[in-house]
Amino acid sequence: MASTKLKFPPLITLEEHFFSQASLTGPSSAKYSEQFKAMPTILEELKDLGPLRLQSMNDNNITMQIVSHGPTQPVLSPSDCRAANTQLHEALCKDKESRSRLAGFAVLPMSEPDEASKELAYCIEELGFVGALIDNHSYGRTYEGPEYRGFWYTVQSLGVPVYLHPSWATDQMRRGVFPDLKSGGNGTEREGANVLSAGAVSGLMASSWNWHSDVAMHIYKLFAAGTFDKFPRLKIVVGHFGEMIPYMLHRTMQLSPRWNDPPLQRNFKTVYDENLWITTSGVWSLDPLATILRNTKKERILFSVDYPFAKNEWGKKWMEDLLESGMCDQETVDMIGYKNAEKLLGLRVRRSDEVNAEEEEGS
């Protein structure tokens, strides 16, 4: 690798959340109580679609955010999704800076597949959103069944990506992993003795582990159900460095042919190469990237943060570490930072020379 100093690229981030007015009064908000206690400013950041968000972007070299709703369980109703999408659209159109710096992923009522299809079409065709971010399940049900074929047909027809995002486990899902769960979910016990704390159960069922393996399982279920054979042009985005899939890729390639008889038309490696994109959200080590650069097309890797659950400062530091690491040349850094997202989403961000020219014109 050449020793030439690499330039910090423009950044597009794709897993950046807000909370709608509808969600703040619903049952899902209670699930975030631990996050609210641990991160005192996060609720205000989630509610904000203007000054706080844009200032943090300016401070940390983020050129554009694709804004999406935070995960909810139970999922939002069709009317609440419409209200949330309308709220987001109004914020994106508020002023010139918002229009040039923010774009939207739709939130969809995934418990009602036909309504989800209608809302997605409305958000793409009428509101100008660039895709959707959906919860990984609805009341524990994932989306590989025949009732979701119409939804996936709509996604493919519109040609937009769907970001499959982790979501909160139902009580049934929690008990499937922790059969010794205490009543109320406050840890586990055996023979009258406490074994796991409430914090351990909560963390393991969410962002410490299960969220990621659960999304990977969903991708495998979609694959095994033949979804990618039926809809070979689907574009699915998964976060957190691929939700464990890249690190089990070779084993999955080796064993997945056993899953279907007769075999599927498209094997898992084909689906991985042609239908999946991976973001770097919420993981601040270069170690996962070392694997991904060896087994994943670099055109499929997208920078993201997971704001405000993760801080934009952490994303900036990660990118600075990457520039110093020698792992990538300038073209690959630019692809990860913004070029791949531009191509996937049909966007174009301003380059630094364009920004400088505009500033000179205005001075």
Buried (B, 14 or more C-beta within 10 A) or exposed (E): EEEEEBEBBBBBBBBBBBBBEBBEEBEBBEBBEEBBEEBEEBBEBBEBBEEBBBEBBEEBBBBBBBBBBBBBBBBBBBEBBBBBBEBBBEBBEEEEEBEEBBBBBBBBBBBBBBBBBBBBBBBBEEBEBBBBBBBBBBEEEBBBEEEBBEBBBBBBEBEBBBBBBBBBBBEEBBEEBBEEBBEEBBBBEEEEEEBBEBEBBBBBBBBEEBBBBBBBBBBBBBBBBBBBEEBBEBBBBBBBBBBBBBBBBEEBBEEBEEBBEEEBEBBBBBBBEBBBBBBBBBBBEBEBBEBBBEBBBEBBBBBBBBBBBBBBEBBBEBBEBBBEEEBBEBEBBBBBBBBBBBEBBEBEBBEEEEEEEEEEEEE
